[in-house]
Amino acid sequence: MTEQLHSMKSVANRISLSVREVYRLIAKGELPKPVKVGRASRLFESDIQTYLERLKANRN
């Protein structure tokens, strides 16, 4: 089974941030470096899930 890839805009909407802030999280190493598909940058579903789980774990 292939893992779904998400555009930066989709990632931003999913985590309620701007696209610019998504790139800042990538630069800080909080989100992994995206893969390139043609000229477009994409993140794997598992990368987004890992980030959200880490946020949830750190809120306590």
C-alpha positions in Angstrom: 0.0 0.0 0.0 1.3 3.5 -0.9 1.4 6.2 1.7 -0.5 9.4 0.9 1.5 12.5 0.2 0.2 16.0 1.1 0.9 19.4 -0.4 2.3 22.1 1.9 -1.1 23.9 1.6 -2.9 20.7 2.7 -0.5 20.2 5.6 -0.9 23.8 6.7 -4.7 23.4 6.7 -4.5 20.2 8.5 -2.4 21.6 11.4 -4.1 25.0 11.3 -1.0 27.0 10.4 0.1 29.0 7.4 2.2 27.5 4.6 5.1 29.8 5.7 4.9 28.4 9.3 5.0 24.8 7.9 8.3 25.7 6.2 9.6 27.2 9.4 8.8 24.0 11.3 10.7 22.1 8.6 13.7 24.5 8.9 13.7 24.0 12.7 13.6 20.2 12.3 10.1 19.8 13.9 8.8 18.5 10.6 10.9 16.3 8.3 12.3 17.6 5.0 9.6 17.2 2.3 10.0 15.0 -0.8 10.0 16.5 -4.2 7.4 15.3 -6.7 8.4 17.2 -9.9 8.7 20.8 -8.6 6.2 20.3 -5.8 7.1 19.7 -2.2 5.1 17.0 -0.3 5.0 15.5 3.1 4.0 11.9 4.0 0.9 11.2 6.0 3.1 9.5 8.7 5.2 12.6 9.0 2.2 14.7 9.8 0.8 12.1 12.2 4.2 11.9 14.1 4.2 15.7 14.5 0.7 15.8 15.8 1.3 12.9 18.2 4.4 14.7 19.5 2.4 17.9 20.1 -0.2 15.9 22.0 2.4 14.1 24.1 4.1 17.4 25.0 1.0 19.2 26.1 1.0 17.4 29.5 
